[in-house]
Amino acid sequence: MEDTPVPQVPPLVPVMTLERFATLTGLDESVVYGHVRRGYLPAVKMGKYRLINVALLQTQCLQQEDWA
């Protein structure tokens, strides 16, 4: 059985591009863009770029009742 390489995310990446987030999560870029537009994923705009706020997303996930 071959080991497929797993994308690695450094532990302290506060933001990343929508494209990189899509690659790491296995979602289509259009799905990620739609989630950002609907407010399901936190994002910040820096100049002409929109970046996923990974730090805020992680905090939100850990604060949900399911994790308590």
C-alpha positions as CSV (number, residue, x, y, z in Angstrom):
1,M,0.0,0.0,0.0
2,E,1.5,3.3,-1.0
3,D,1.6,6.3,1.3
4,T,0.1,9.3,-0.3
5,P,1.7,12.6,0.7
6,V,-0.4,14.6,3.1
7,P,-0.3,18.4,2.7
8,Q,1.4,19.9,5.6
9,V,0.4,23.2,7.2
10,P,2.8,24.9,9.5
11,P,1.2,25.2,13.0
12,L,1.1,29.0,13.1
13,V,-0.2,30.1,9.7
14,P,-2.6,32.9,10.5
15,V,-3.9,33.4,6.9
16,M,-3.7,31.7,3.5
17,T,-5.0,32.2,0.0
18,L,-8.3,30.7,-1.0
19,E,-6.4,28.5,-3.5
20,R,-4.1,27.1,-0.9
21,F,-6.9,26.5,1.6
22,A,-8.8,24.6,-1.2
23,T,-5.8,22.4,-1.9
24,L,-5.3,21.6,1.8
25,T,-8.9,20.8,2.5
26,G,-9.6,19.0,-0.8
27,L,-12.5,21.4,-1.7
28,D,-12.9,23.0,-5.1
29,E,-11.8,26.6,-5.2
30,S,-15.4,27.6,-6.2
31,V,-16.8,26.0,-3.1
32,V,-14.2,27.8,-0.9
33,Y,-15.0,31.1,-2.6
34,G,-18.7,30.6,-2.1
35,H,-18.2,29.8,1.6
36,V,-16.3,33.1,2.0
37,R,-18.9,35.1,0.1
38,R,-21.7,33.6,2.4
39,G,-19.6,34.2,5.5
40,Y,-19.1,30.5,6.4
41,L,-15.3,31.0,6.3
42,P,-13.6,34.0,7.9
43,A,-11.6,36.0,5.4
44,V,-9.7,39.2,5.3
45,K,-8.9,41.4,2.3
46,M,-5.3,42.6,1.9
47,G,-5.0,44.8,-1.1
48,K,-6.4,42.9,-4.0
49,Y,-6.1,39.6,-2.3
50,R,-8.7,37.8,-0.1
51,L,-7.2,35.5,2.4
52,I,-8.8,32.8,4.7
53,N,-8.3,33.8,8.3
54,V,-7.1,30.3,9.5
55,A,-6.3,31.5,13.0
56,L,-9.9,32.8,13.5
57,L,-11.4,29.6,11.9
58,Q,-9.4,27.4,14.3
59,T,-10.5,29.5,17.3
60,Q,-14.1,29.3,16.2
61,C,-13.9,25.5,15.7
62,L,-12.4,25.0,19.2
63,Q,-15.0,27.2,20.9
64,Q,-18.0,25.2,19.5
65,E,-20.0,23.2,22.0
66,D,-19.1,19.9,20.2
67,W,-15.4,20.3,21.3
68,A,-16.2,20.9,25.0
